[in-house]
Amino acid sequence: MTVRTRFAPSPTGYLHLGGARTALYSWAYARHFGGTFVLRIEDTDLERSTPEAVQAILEGMEWLGLHHDEGPFYQMQRMDRYREVVKGMLEAGTAYLCYCSPEEVEAMRERMRAAGEKPRYDGTWRPEPGKTLPPVPAGVKPVVRFKNPEGGEVTWNDVVKGPITIANKELDDLVIARPDGTPTYNFCVAVDDWDMKITHVLRGDDHVNNTPRQINILRALGAELPQYGHLPMILGADGQKLSKRHGAVSVMEYPEQGYLPEAMLNYLARLGWSHGDDEIFSMQQFTEWFNLEHLTASAAQFNPEKLGWLNNHYIKQADNDRLAGLARPKMEREGAKFDGAPPLAAVLGLMKERTNTINELADAAMLFYREPKPDAALLAQHLTDAVRPALAQFAERLRDVEWSKSALSAMMKEVLAAHCLKMPQLAMPLRLLVTGQLQTPAIDAVLELFGRDTVAARVNKGL
């Protein structure tokens, strides 16, 4: 069997974390077996589907690098196929025309609720041997209903939740085509999975109630059933359903916040799956390891601190030129001046150890790309009469010292020894004069990047 998985979002909003995790698992399972990953856009909800949402989904998949092998297929472009299948089901007797109005169906359900029964369609127009159907009302366009089995059960071995059984009496005869002929969601999904030869369906557990309906439709079509796996929802750290206050935003807001796609993928992979105690792994490793046996049936909790920790790891591993390409636009918006300044890639290489996001990294690097404005009170505190002679000697020796981190460090130690001072007594005023800040990476590394002329000019100006 060739493994064929699919990711089938409805374009009624952005691609959120739960959808991205579903896409990741479906993509990884196909990659693990050398199979096919299909992207399908389920856009039959005309009132809520938008081109902007479609674009947001495609952009999110592109940013994550979850490239599809087939598609994207759009359900609205498959209407002729759905109508063909509906026609065949009517001819085969697995579907029938129903002329009940929505008001009549609601009245049926109200009567059942009043009687303490589960509200459902009562089968008024369902053809049975020996049954006389009501006369067809004039001018009424019918819906098409699926003739759901009345007895027995639908059972499937869910690859996440284990065996699930639902009695057919719990399912009424589903509308599969509306009066205008447009098909309904569960019918389209079943036909698509059949036509696209999908072997494994991984999706959120909010679809569990849809699965027995789709299984019965597929059986009526004589189709082979895929394996189903329903992933538990992602919760916030407080155990509540993930919402915007927890970070349940569009996936595309994460690059805006300075996260790398490899960090997001690594993080999402562990939200419902594990490989021993491994926390950090590449996507190549993930696809080699990924299996359905280690998916967990319990809800995962979104932890922004953990995501930040992973992002820090991948920032430290990232190529500095790549980081520069990501950080520079933000820095330009903040007024960074790059002419005559140190190379951005080298600066980010120095600064990246301490930052969890690209945005933090860009903010930290700004000290190299704007004029320093040291606080007067801090300058008075650190640029004391005891330090000035040492600072003056340091400035004098700047002209001849070899311009390297090691040589600058050695020269500073010689100046400190000559004036009986400790490193912070010289490093603090140097930081203030050169960068305008008290907190920076190692001062010798910072000075090396700024360059001889800039350092000399700013120290002499301060003196």
C-alpha positions in Angstrom: 0.0 0.0 0.0 1.2 3.5 -0.9 0.6 5.8 2.0 -1.5 8.8 1.0 -2.4 11.5 3.6 -4.2 14.8 3.3 -4.5 18.1 5.1 -7.9 19.5 4.4 -8.5 22.9 6.1 -11.7 25.0 5.6 -10.7 28.5 4.6 -12.9 30.3 7.1 -10.0 31.8 9.0 -6.2 31.6 9.5 -4.1 28.5 9.9 -3.9 28.1 13.7 -1.6 25.9 15.8 -3.9 22.9 15.9 -4.3 22.9 12.1 -0.5 23.3 11.7 0.1 20.3 13.9 -2.4 18.2 12.0 -0.6 19.2 8.7 2.8 18.4 10.2 1.8 14.9 11.3 0.1 14.1 8.0 3.1 15.4 6.1 5.5 13.5 8.3 3.6 10.2 8.0 3.6 10.4 4.2 7.3 11.3 4.2 8.2 8.5 6.6 6.8 5.9 4.1 7.8 7.7 0.9 4.1 8.3 0.3 2.0 11.3 -1.0 0.9 14.3 1.0 -2.3 16.0 -0.5 -3.4 19.5 0.2 -7.2 20.0 -0.1 -9.1 23.2 0.5 -12.6 22.5 1.7 -14.3 25.7 0.6 -17.9 24.7 0.2 -19.0 27.0 3.1 -19.6 29.9 0.7 -20.7 32.3 3.5 -17.5 31.9 5.6 -14.8 30.9 3.1 -12.7 33.7 1.8 -9.8 34.1 -0.6 -7.8 35.8 2.1 -8.2 32.7 4.4 -7.0 30.5 1.5 -4.0 32.7 1.0 -3.3 32.6 4.8 -3.3 28.8 4.8 -1.0 28.6 1.8 1.4 31.1 3.3 1.4 29.3 6.6 2.2 26.0 4.9 5.0 27.6 2.9 6.6 29.2 5.9 6.6 25.9 7.8 8.0 24.1 4.7 5.2 21.6 4.6 5.2 21.2 0.9 2.4 19.2 -0.6 2.9 16.6 -3.4 -0.6 17.0 -4.9 -3.0 19.9 -4.9 -4.2 22.2 -3.7 -7.5 20.8 -4.7 -10.6 23.0 -4.2 -13.9 21.4 -3.5 -15.8 24.2 -5.3 -14.0 23.1 -8.5 -15.3 19.5 -8.0 -19.0 20.2 -8.1 -19.6 18.2 -11.3 -18.0 15.1 -9.6 -20.2 15.4 -6.5 -23.3 15.7 -8.6 -22.3 12.6 -10.5 -21.9 10.6 -7.3 -25.2 11.9 -5.9 -27.0 10.8 -9.1 -25.4 7.4 -8.9 -26.5 7.0 -5.3 -30.0 8.0 -6.1 -30.0 5.3 -8.9 -28.5 2.7 -6.5 -31.1 3.5 -3.8 -28.5 4.5 -1.2 -29.8 8.1 -1.3 -33.3 9.5 -1.8 -35.2 12.8 -2.4 -36.7 14.4 0.7 -39.3 17.2 0.3 -39.6 18.2 3.9 -39.1 21.9 4.5 -36.6 23.0 7.2 -39.6 24.1 9.3 -41.1 20.6 9.1 -37.8 18.9 10.1 -37.4 21.3 13.0 -41.0 20.4 14.1 -40.1 16.7 14.0 -37.1 17.4 16.2 -39.1 19.4 18.7 -41.6 16.6 19.1 -38.8 14.1 19.8 -37.2 16.5 22.3 -40.5 16.8 24.1 -40.8 13.0 24.2 -37.3 12.7 25.6 -35.9 11.2 22.5 -32.8 12.2 20.5 -33.9 14.8 17.9 -33.5 13.6 14.3 -35.2 13.3 10.9 -38.0 10.8 11.2 -37.6 9.2 7.7 -40.9 10.6 6.2 -39.5 10.4 2.7 -37.2 7.4 3.2 -38.3 4.7 0.7 -38.9 1.2 2.2 -40.5 -1.9 0.7 -44.3 -1.6 1.0 -44.2 2.0 2.3 -46.3 4.6 0.6 -44.6 8.0 0.4 -46.5 11.2 0.7 -47.5 13.0 -2.5 -44.8 15.2 -3.9 -45.6 18.8 -3.0 -45.8 21.2 -6.0 -43.0 23.8 -6.4 -40.8 22.3 -3.6 -37.2 21.6 -4.5 -36.0 18.5 -2.5 -32.8 17.8 -0.7 -31.0 14.5 -1.2 -30.6 12.4 1.9 -28.2 9.5 2.5 -30.0 6.3 3.4 -28.1 5.5 6.5 -28.2 1.9 7.8 -30.9 1.7 10.5 -29.4 -1.1 12.5 -26.0 -2.2 13.6 -22.9 -0.1 14.6 -20.1 1.8 13.0 -16.7 0.7 14.6 -13.2 1.8 13.7 -9.9 1.4 15.4 -8.8 5.0 15.9 -5.0 5.2 15.7 -5.0 7.7 18.5 -8.0 7.0 20.6 -8.4 3.2 20.1 -11.6 1.4 19.2 -14.7 3.7 18.8 -18.2 2.4 18.2 -21.3 4.5 17.4 -24.7 2.9 16.9 -26.4 3.7 13.6 -29.6 4.6 15.4 -27.7 7.6 16.7 -27.2 8.9 13.1 -30.1 10.2 11.0 -30.3 10.3 7.3 -27.8 13.0 6.5 -28.6 15.6 3.8 -25.9 15.2 1.2 -27.2 17.7 -1.3 -29.2 20.9 -0.7 -32.2 22.0 -2.7 -30.0 24.0 -5.1 -27.9 20.8 -5.7 -24.8 21.9 -3.8 -23.3 19.0 -1.8 -22.8 19.1 2.0 -19.6 18.8 4.0 -19.5 15.2 5.1 -20.5 13.9 1.7 -17.8 16.0 -0.1 -15.1 14.8 2.4 -16.1 11.1 1.8 -16.0 11.5 -2.0 -12.7 13.4 -1.9 -11.0 10.8 0.3 -12.3 8.0 -2.0 -11.3 9.8 -5.2 -7.9 10.8 -3.9 -7.2 7.3 -2.5 -6.4 8.6 1.0 -5.2 5.8 3.2 -4.7 7.7 6.5 -6.8 10.6 7.9 -5.3 12.5 10.8 -7.4 15.4 12.1 -8.7 17.0 15.2 -11.0 15.2 17.6 -13.8 17.7 16.9 -14.3 15.5 13.8 -15.0 12.3 15.7 -18.8 12.7 15.2 -18.3 13.1 11.4 -16.3 9.9 11.0 -19.2 7.3 11.3 -21.2 9.3 8.8 -18.3 9.4 6.3 -17.6 5.7 6.9 -21.2 4.8 6.1 -21.1 6.9 2.9 -17.8 5.3 1.8 -19.3 1.8 2.4 -22.3 2.7 0.4 -20.0 3.8 -2.5 -18.1 0.5 -2.2 -14.9 2.4 -1.3 -12.0 1.2 0.8 -11.9 2.9 4.2 -8.9 4.9 5.3 -7.5 4.6 8.8 -8.6 7.4 11.1 -6.8 9.1 13.9 -8.3 12.0 15.9 -5.8 14.3 17.6 -6.8 15.8 21.0 -7.0 19.6 21.2 -4.2 21.9 22.3 -4.9 23.6 25.6 -3.5 26.7 27.2 -1.2 26.5 30.1 -4.2 27.0 32.4 -5.9 23.8 31.0 -8.5 25.8 29.1 -9.2 25.6 25.4 -6.5 27.5 23.5 -7.6 31.1 22.7 -6.0 34.3 21.6 -4.9 35.1 25.1 -2.9 31.9 25.1 -1.3 32.6 21.7 -3.9 30.9 19.5 -3.2 33.3 16.7 -2.5 32.8 13.0 0.7 30.7 12.4 1.9 33.7 10.3 2.0 35.9 13.4 4.9 33.8 14.7 7.4 34.9 12.0 6.2 38.5 12.8 7.1 37.8 16.4 10.5 36.5 15.4 10.2 32.8 15.5 11.9 30.4 13.1 9.9 27.8 11.3 12.2 25.0 12.5 11.5 25.9 16.1 7.8 25.9 15.5 7.9 22.6 13.7 10.0 21.0 16.5 7.6 22.4 19.1 4.5 21.3 17.4 5.9 17.8 16.8 6.1 17.3 20.6 2.6 18.5 21.2 1.0 15.1 21.1 3.9 12.8 20.0 7.2 11.7 21.6 10.4 9.8 20.8 11.7 8.9 24.2 13.1 11.9 25.9 14.2 13.7 22.8 13.3 17.3 22.8 15.3 18.8 19.9 15.5 17.1 16.5 15.6 18.0 12.9 12.7 17.4 10.5 14.7 14.7 8.8 15.0 12.9 12.2 11.3 13.5 12.9 10.2 12.0 9.6 12.5 9.0 10.3 11.1 8.5 13.8 7.4 9.5 13.3 4.8 6.8 13.8 1.2 6.6 14.9 1.9 4.4 17.9 3.4 7.2 19.9 0.6 9.7 19.4 -0.9 10.5 22.7 -4.7 10.6 23.3 -4.4 13.2 26.1 -4.6 17.0 25.3 -1.4 18.9 25.0 -0.7 22.2 26.6 0.8 25.1 24.8 3.8 26.5 26.6 5.3 29.8 25.2 8.4 29.5 27.3 9.2 26.1 25.9 8.7 27.5 22.3 11.0 30.4 23.2 13.7 28.0 24.5 13.5 26.0 21.3 13.7 29.2 19.2 16.8 30.3 21.1 18.4 26.9 20.3 17.7 27.3 16.6 18.7 31.0 16.5 22.1 29.9 17.9 22.4 27.2 15.3 21.3 29.5 12.4 23.6 31.0 9.7 24.3 34.6 10.6 23.6 35.8 7.1 20.1 34.3 7.3 19.6 36.0 10.7 20.7 39.3 9.2 18.1 38.9 6.4 15.4 38.4 9.0 16.5 41.1 11.4 17.4 43.9 9.1 13.8 44.9 8.0 12.8 45.4 11.7 16.0 47.3 12.5 15.4 49.6 9.5 11.9 50.3 10.8 13.5 51.3 14.1 15.9 53.7 12.4 19.1 51.7 12.2 22.0 53.3 10.3 24.0 50.7 8.6 26.4 52.9 6.6 29.9 52.7 8.1 28.7 50.3 10.8 29.9 46.8 11.6 28.6 44.0 9.3 25.2 42.9 10.6 25.9 39.2 10.3 28.9 39.5 12.5 27.0 41.6 15.1 24.1 39.0 15.2 26.7 36.2 15.6 27.9 38.0 18.8 24.4 38.8 20.1 22.4 35.7 19.4 23.4 33.6 22.4 21.1 35.6 24.7 17.9 36.1 22.6 14.8 34.0 22.2 13.4 35.6 19.1 14.6 37.5 16.0 12.8 40.6 17.3 14.8 40.4 20.6 18.0 39.9 18.5 17.2 42.9 16.3 16.6 45.0 19.4 19.8 43.9 21.0 21.8 44.6 17.8 20.5 48.2 17.6 23.3 49.4 19.9 25.7 49.0 16.9 23.5 51.0 14.5 22.6 54.2 16.4 24.4 57.0 18.1 25.0 56.3 21.8 23.1 58.4 24.3 24.5 57.4 27.7 22.4 58.4 30.7 24.2 61.3 32.4 23.7 60.0 35.9 25.1 56.6 35.0 28.0 58.3 33.3 28.7 60.3 36.3 28.6 57.2 38.5 31.0 55.2 36.4 33.3 57.8 34.7 35.0 58.8 38.0 38.2 60.7 38.6 39.8 57.4 39.6 38.9 55.9 36.2 39.7 58.8 33.9 43.5 58.4 33.8 43.1 54.7 32.9 40.5 55.5 30.3 42.9 58.2 28.8 45.7 55.7 28.6 43.3 53.2 27.0 42.4 55.8 24.4 46.1 56.6 23.8 46.9 53.0 23.1 44.0 52.5 20.8 46.0 54.0 18.0 48.6 51.2 17.9 47.0 48.1 19.3 46.4 45.2 17.0 42.7 45.3 16.3 41.6 41.9 17.5 39.5 40.7 20.4 42.5 39.0 22.1 44.8 42.0 21.7 42.2 44.4 23.0 41.6 42.2 26.0 45.4 42.0 26.7 45.8 45.7 26.4 42.9 46.4 28.8 44.4 44.1 31.4 47.7 45.9 31.2 45.9 49.3 31.7 44.0 47.9 34.6 47.2 46.6 36.2 49.0 49.9 35.7 46.2 51.8 37.5 45.3 49.1 40.1 41.7 48.8 38.9 39.4 45.9 38.3 37.8 45.1 35.0 34.3 46.4 35.7 35.7 49.8 36.6 37.0 50.3 33.1 34.5 48.1 31.2 31.4 50.0 32.5 32.3 53.5 31.4 33.6 52.0 28.1 30.2 50.4 27.5 28.4 53.6 28.2 30.6 55.7 26.0 30.8 53.4 23.0 27.3 51.8 23.1 25.2 54.0 25.5 24.3 50.8 27.5 25.6 49.1 30.6 24.6 45.6 29.4 26.4 44.2 26.4 28.3 41.0 25.4 32.0 40.9 26.3 33.4 44.3 26.0 36.5 43.2 24.0 34.2 41.5 21.4 32.0 44.6 21.2 35.0 46.9 20.7 36.4 44.7 18.0 33.2 44.9 16.0 32.8 48.7 16.3 36.2 49.3 14.8 39.2 51.4 15.8 38.0 54.8 14.5 34.5 54.6 16.1 35.8 53.4 19.5 38.5 56.1 19.6 36.1 58.9 18.6 33.5 58.0 21.2 36.0 57.4 24.1 37.8 60.7 23.3 34.5 62.5 23.1 33.5 61.2 26.5 36.8 62.2 28.0 
